[in-house]
Amino acid sequence: MADLYLITGGAGFIGSNVADEILKQGGRVRIFDDFSSGFRENVKALGAGVEVVEGDLRDYDKVREAMDGVSYVCHQAALRSVERSVDDPLSSDAVNVHGTLHILTAARDAGVRRVVYASSSSVYGDSTELPKHEKLTPSPVSPYAVSKLSAELYCRVYSKLYGLETVALRYFNVFGPRQSPSSQYAAVVPLFMRAAIDGVALEIHGDGKQSRDFTYIDNVVQANWRSFHSEGVAGEAFNVACGERHDLLEIADLVGKFVGRPLELNHVDSRRGDVKHTEASIDKICSMMGYEPTVGFVDGMRKTFDALQAGAN
Ligand SMILES: NC(=O)c1ccc[n+]([C@@H]2O[C@H](COP(=O)([O-])OP(=O)(O)OC[C@H]3O[C@@H](n4cnc5c(N)ncnc54)[C@H](O)[C@@H]3O)[C@@H](O)[C@H]2O)c1
């Protein structure tokens, strides 16, 4: 029988896209999600063969139940957003750290082969060196970043202490189809695109010169697939990005071109806990896993805009 992959957060943006790839590769998929920010339509789009366990990471019995018969875990579920964690650090910690500990412990006890964990570029925080490489000392500046780094450390410790293979992927601002523009804590790309389509002003925090290594979803899906099956990567953390950065004004300009008119910008205060620039070195993942970004920034933005306009998000 084909391997069973448990995808936590499989109803969300990244998890549902990884699920598509696993199914394409012939794997079986079980999704664990509480649908707090994920969508039932994302699960429905995956087809009837996908199992769903509705539950909260904080419920250890439910997590253990979901782990039965699983070969690989793709752990995406989390309370995303730096801003959200500044508003409510307790729930960020409970879900992102303790929830991950539940996953690791249940995976260890169930004899899972490997856990691939969704970490974040936010762990680098206010270290000014660019590009960010994995040997830099993390320096988180938000509760979210602390939670992502803590869970990453638990992954490493579970690899060393218990022999549970884990891989942590530090995503750098992922964007693409199925990323929702509708929550209070939505990411900047879908937010700008939604505002542009609706003809309302874009809200820019600060001067708009803050830049990120924006990474199209297909590249992140590829990194996850390689992480399940590459040799010699257990216990390691890897940047997942494109290795270049773009600022918010550039995005506003590009989206303006897509809609065929310049967009009105409304500058508001900078957000607490945000970092100014991110840009990744992707040498480690390229050399150890053969990862190579296949969709660049402009192409990815076009695909995302077309999907949003067609009503896919
Ligand atoms: N999107 C990015 O740019 C980005 C960047 C760095 C890291 N990440 C990480 O990648 C992962 C996926 O992010 P995403 O953008 O797909 O977010 P998302 O909000 O679309 O997906 C998260 C999923 O987790 C589920 N979830 C949340 N809390 C849960 C809980 N307590 N129990 C069970 N399910 C729960 C949600 O319902 C949702 O389906 C997260 O761990 C996030 O921290 C994302």
The ligand as an SDF file (V2000), in Angstrom:
LIG
                    3D

 44 48  0  0  0  0  0  0  0  0999 V2000
    2.6970   31.7190    4.4440 N   0  0  0  0  0  0  0  0  0  0  0  0
    3.9350   32.1110    4.7190 C   0  0  0  0  0  0  0  0  0  0  0  0
    4.4760   33.0350    4.1160 O   0  0  0  0  0  0  0  0  0  0  0  0
    4.7300   31.4000    5.7940 C   0  0  0  0  0  0  0  0  0  0  0  0
    6.0410   31.8420    6.0530 C   0  0  0  0  0  0  0  0  0  0  0  0
    6.7830   31.2020    7.0320 C   0  0  0  0  0  0  0  0  0  0  0  0
    6.2460   30.1240    7.7100 C   0  0  0  0  0  0  0  0  0  0  0  0
    4.9600   29.7230    7.4510 N   0  0  0  0  0  0  0  0  0  0  0  0
    4.4250   28.5750    8.2000 C   0  0  0  0  0  0  0  0  0  0  0  0
    3.8500   27.6760    7.2710 O   0  0  0  0  0  0  0  0  0  0  0  0
    2.7400   26.9990    7.8690 C   0  0  0  0  0  0  0  0  0  0  0  0
    1.5250   27.0790    6.9660 C   0  0  0  0  0  0  0  0  0  0  0  0
    1.1740   28.4450    6.7760 O   0  0  0  0  0  0  0  0  0  0  0  0
    0.0010   28.9080    5.7950 P   0  0  0  0  0  0  0  0  0  0  0  0
    0.4290   30.1700    5.1860 O   0  0  0  0  0  0  0  0  0  0  0  0
   -0.4330   27.7760    4.9460 O   0  0  0  0  0  0  0  0  0  0  0  0
   -1.1390   29.2690    6.8590 O   0  0  0  0  0  0  0  0  0  0  0  0
   -2.6870   28.9140    6.8780 P   0  0  0  0  0  0  0  0  0  0  0  0
   -3.2740   29.7450    7.9730 O   0  0  0  0  0  0  0  0  0  0  0  0
   -3.2720   28.9960    5.5130 O   0  0  0  0  0  0  0  0  0  0  0  0
   -2.6720   27.3760    7.3150 O   0  0  0  0  0  0  0  0  0  0  0  0
   -2.5620   26.9680    8.6520 C   0  0  0  0  0  0  0  0  0  0  0  0
   -3.5360   25.8070    8.8570 C   0  0  0  0  0  0  0  0  0  0  0  0
   -3.3950   25.3330   10.1940 O   0  0  0  0  0  0  0  0  0  0  0  0
   -4.6970   25.1390   10.7590 C   0  0  0  0  0  0  0  0  0  0  0  0
   -4.5870   25.2940   12.2120 N   0  0  0  0  0  0  0  0  0  0  0  0
   -4.2840   26.4420   12.8830 C   0  0  0  0  0  0  0  0  0  0  0  0
   -4.2960   26.1860   14.2110 N   0  0  0  0  0  0  0  0  0  0  0  0
   -4.5840   24.8650   14.3650 C   0  0  0  0  0  0  0  0  0  0  0  0
   -4.7350   24.0290   15.4930 C   0  0  0  0  0  0  0  0  0  0  0  0
   -4.6120   24.4890   16.7490 N   0  0  0  0  0  0  0  0  0  0  0  0
   -5.0340   22.7290   15.3010 N   0  0  0  0  0  0  0  0  0  0  0  0
   -5.1770   22.2430   14.0280 C   0  0  0  0  0  0  0  0  0  0  0  0
   -5.0600   23.0000   12.9190 N   0  0  0  0  0  0  0  0  0  0  0  0
   -4.7670   24.2990   13.0900 C   0  0  0  0  0  0  0  0  0  0  0  0
   -5.5630   26.2090   10.1040 C   0  0  0  0  0  0  0  0  0  0  0  0
   -6.9450   25.9390   10.1410 O   0  0  0  0  0  0  0  0  0  0  0  0
   -5.0110   26.2180    8.6750 C   0  0  0  0  0  0  0  0  0  0  0  0
   -5.6660   25.2720    7.8560 O   0  0  0  0  0  0  0  0  0  0  0  0
    2.5690   27.6270    9.2380 C   0  0  0  0  0  0  0  0  0  0  0  0
    3.2130   26.7970   10.1890 O   0  0  0  0  0  0  0  0  0  0  0  0
    3.3090   28.9510    9.1420 C   0  0  0  0  0  0  0  0  0  0  0  0
    3.7960   29.3800   10.3990 O   0  0  0  0  0  0  0  0  0  0  0  0
    4.1960   30.3300    6.5060 C   0  0  0  0  0  0  0  0  0  0  0  0
  1  2  1  0
  2  3  2  0
  2  4  1  0
  4  5  1  0
  4 44  2  0
  5  6  2  0
  6  7  1  0
  7  8  2  0
  8  9  1  0
  8 44  1  0
  9 10  1  0
  9 42  1  0
 10 11  1  0
 11 12  1  0
 11 40  1  0
 12 13  1  0
 13 14  1  0
 14 15  2  0
 14 16  1  0
 14 17  1  0
 17 18  1  0
 18 19  2  0
 18 20  1  0
 18 21  1  0
 21 22  1  0
 22 23  1  0
 23 24  1  0
 23 38  1  0
 24 25  1  0
 25 26  1  0
 25 36  1  0
 26 27  1  0
 26 35  1  0
 27 28  2  0
 28 29  1  0
 29 30  1  0
 29 35  2  0
 30 31  1  0
 30 32  2  0
 32 33  1  0
 33 34  2  0
 34 35  1  0
 36 37  1  0
 36 38  1  0
 38 39  1  0
 40 41  1  0
 40 42  1  0
 42 43  1  0
M  CHG  2   8   1  16  -1
M  END
$$$$
